[in-house]
Amino acid sequence: MSKRVEPSITETAFNCPHCGALASQTWFTTRADAVSNEAKAPHLPDPEILDRIKRNDQFDAPTKQRLTTYFERILRSDVFFDIADDGSYQRRNIANLHISQCYNCKELSIWLHDKLLYPATRAGVEPNTDLNDDIKRDFEEARSILNQSPRGAAALLRLALQKLCKQLGESGDNIDKDIASLVSKGLNVTIQKALDVVRVVGNEAVHPGTLDLRDDRDTALKLFGLINAIAQQMITHPKEVEALYGMLPEAKRAGIDARNAKALEKAKE
């Protein structure tokens, strides 16, 4: 397993919060110039500027491409270097605000003291790839807001848990009944107990997807793991076993099926 270095103000190489690669980071101090336009306030372009650039016959193709790329990044709320030679000579240093640039992807990260402000980091584990897309979207959104709103993240994960029950063929309307049904289908008893903890401390008090004032970061982290554990046992593992079984010669599979059918008939006697 490759080494992972968490992003840190004290490191000169870490896993980039943009591209994820373990790469060298170049650190920059920050300076400020006063806004000099008539409004004396930052100018934010409207989305129609892209169409105006495209229609402007005074711009050649390279200029249009450069301006389009620039304003697309502005409209995406990206942070990047905008280098201009305007003859200014007075510079104001900004204390306690730092910028790192990844050697691999060249993207910028912004730090206030020792806290990463940009890009928004995703906490918790990644979702099981066998989860339905709408569940993965809830899962990823919960990861993106965990540090800012643990209760919001937990609410999203409870909703994801409800959807997972539906993916597994349950109603998703009553988690108590869904748990009982999943146990009858082979759900590991340890996961069942964890599900019941979630049900008793949360879902009996609030509906899935709504805030529970008792939820905290630790609760949300447990929900991440619980959802993945259920998906691993009930979806991923059976799929992997079925794929291996399908690799057996057809004659061998036929023999196994005949054996199982015989055992089933004997059990009915």
C-alpha angles and dihedrals in degrees: 000000000000119000117260122207115192116227109268138167088231097057132083092197129035143136104293114242087218107046100011094230120137098242144150116271127213113212124215133191116224132236133185138216123196115254106259104188123109094260091054087218134095114280116229115192121225120238091251089072089084091060091046091054091048092051096044108107092191091072120079120221097266091049092049090050092049094047093044092052091047096051094041088059091046091051091047089056091241119162115224143143115280103188115194130170101214099149093251115154105176113087130181118206117221111220122217095011115109137181128206125192122205115232091211104049100013091226121143129238123197124216131192106204099312099335123101108232101171134068101028106247124226115226128197129035125315117260122264106265092228093064116107114265095250090053091050090051091054089045093052093045089052089052091052095053101034096103094044098039117014091173091052090049092050091050091054091048092051087054089048089051090053090051091048090057088055091048088055091054100263127125096249088213099097117029092193092059091040091055091050091050093048091050089054087054093054106275110168111258092230091056089046090056091049090050091051090052089054090047096048098044096039125006095051089057101038138021117254111274095028129104122269112197090213094061117105138170093279091053091051092049090053090050091054090055094042094054091049092046092054092047091048094051100037102034116012101041095047089047092052092048091048090051091052091046090052089058092064117102112270092242091055091050091049090053092050092049091050091050092050093048091051091049090050093052091049091051090055092055 
